[in-house]
Amino acid sequence: MQELILIGSGGCMREILWQIVELNKEQPSWDVLGYVDRQPSTSHGSPDIQVGGACCPYLGDDSYLLSGQAAANVAITVGEPGLRKKIAENLKKNQNIHFPNLILGNAKICSDVGMGQGCIVSMDCRVSTNVVLGDFVFLNIGAVVCHDGRIGSYTTLSPGARTAGQVAVGQLCELGMGANVIQGIQIGNNAIAGAGSVVVKDVEGGCTVAGVPARRIK
């Protein structure tokens, strides 16, 4: 198994840790050494995080990694796109840090998918043919990207979000839980589609849309 360090201590991190535990039961893949955050988790009275029978100890703040001289595999387990980008840019200062792509559980990815670094594809996800994922894309549980899709760097698809064929989503976007984007739509950078929305028209960068059909709300 390859060693791995997780960034973050919130619910997103704990859920991904659980998925790694489940993956290792079927195919031993990742030996999680611990987690890094500005402060240790105190939700259970101990800095160590227990998930699915696995113990994930607190290793320290960012300086633990930035000062490291040995090669280290790191996964940024943070759902918010802007924060994920900020963390990644900071950690890239140390060239010994590597950001592998995590394919978890029973996720299915076509062999011709192009993928940057640091992506997380959660269990029950489906990524179809001729799709391109940028760097540090996060596909949460059950997300679907259909044929010829483009998902920009640092974008998050929440649980159950789905994009139809030939959809292009920009960088630093968020598609909320259960959001659906119809065929051929383009979504600009830094846009948000609210939970349960159905996007039937192109979305300008920086916009937030919601509803069925989705309309701009701010």
Secondary structure, 3 states (H helix, E strand, C coil): CEEEEEECCCHHHHHHHHHHHHHHHHCCCEEEEEEECCCCCCCCCCCCEEECCEEECEEECHHHHHCCCCCEEEEECCCCHHHHHHHHHHHCCCCCEECCCEECCCCEECCCCEECCCCEECCCCEECCCCEECCCCEECCCCEECCCCEECCCCEECCCCEECCCCEECCCCEECCCCEECCCCEECCCCEECCCCEECCCECCCCEEECCCCEECC
